[in-house]
Amino acid sequence: MEAPRRRRAGLLAALALLAGGCLMPNRGTPVFVDGVAGDWWSGKGLLVEVSPDQKRCKVAVRDRALLVRERWIDCTSVHPRRGQ
């Protein structure tokens, strides 16, 4: 009886992590978001989408609480990441 309960608890914990925004998306180009975009980010992120006019970029970055946030910012604040 104890093993199924542990398995269920593990599954619920994994679902909570996925729903809570703790995991970075598995798609996107690695980028660096500079300080012009704000101080809510960790700097390293993923470029997820670019607007048709190429002026706004949707990036996924970690905030100060280490939660992943996807935000639209000016593309001038997004730079390619090198030296990986």
Secondary structure, 3 states (H helix, E strand, C coil): CHHHHHHHHHHHHHHHHHHHCCCCCCCCEEEEECHHHCCCCCCEEEEEEECCCCCEEEEEEECCCCCEEEEEEEHHHEEECCCC
